[in-house]
Amino acid sequence: DADDRRAVARAQLPDRARALAISPNGLHVAVGLWSGAVAVYTGDDTLDLIGSFHHAQEWIQDMKYSPDGSLLAVGSHDN
């Protein structure tokens, strides 16, 4: 809760977080991990895991949703 400056939910991550992106409508929270995986959670106070994928060999460097929220661009530290 930004107004009260307090956490309203927590999620147990499978690895250390390295990057974060919130969809424009606030319905999804994508977390880039040190392992090279990306986990996507609901943006509500439950933070339920929606899905994950792992295509990078090294950590996720940055992520951005498209303006309409239909795409998620992911950049990793792969060489």
N, C-alpha and C positions, 0 to 999 in steps of 0.2 A: 504494500500500500504506500504509494509515493507521498501521499498527503501526511500520513502518520509516520513515515520512514520506518516501516517494519515489514518483515518478511511475512507473506501470507501463505506460502507453500514451499516445500522442499522436495527435491527429487534425488534419489540415489543414482549416481552416475556410474557407468561401468569403468570409467577411467577419468583422469584429470581433464578438466575443461580447458580449452585453449582459445575458443572463439564462440561468439553467440550472435544469433540473428533472430529478431522478432518480426513475424509477418506484419504487413501494413494494417491488417484488420485485427491484429492481436490474438488470433485464434491458434497460432503455432509458435513454438519456441524451438529453434534449431540450435544444437550444441555441438561444436566441433571439438574432437577429443585428441589427446596426444597420440593415441594409437593410429590415427588416420581415419577413424570412423566418425560418422555424423549421426546423432540421435535427435529425433523430432518428437516433441512433447506437446500436449494440449496447452493452450495459453491461459486456461482458467486456473482456479485455485487447487485443482487436483493434480496438475502436471502429469497426466497419464502418458505413457509412452505410446506414440502413434506408430512409429517405425524407425528403422535405422538402416544405414548402408555403410560399407567399408570398401572403398576403392583406392585409397591413398596408402602409400607405404610409410610415410612420415606424418607428422602432426598437421592438423588443419590450421592454416594461417589466417584465413579470413572467409567470411560468408556474407552474402547480401541477398535479400529477396527482391524480385522484380517489383516495380511499382504496383502492379495489380495483384501481387502475392502468388501468382501461379507458378513461378519458377524460383529456384534457390541456386545461386551461383556459389560454388565452393572452390577455394584455392588452398592447395596444400604446400608443404615445404619439400615435396619430392624434387629430386634433381633430374 
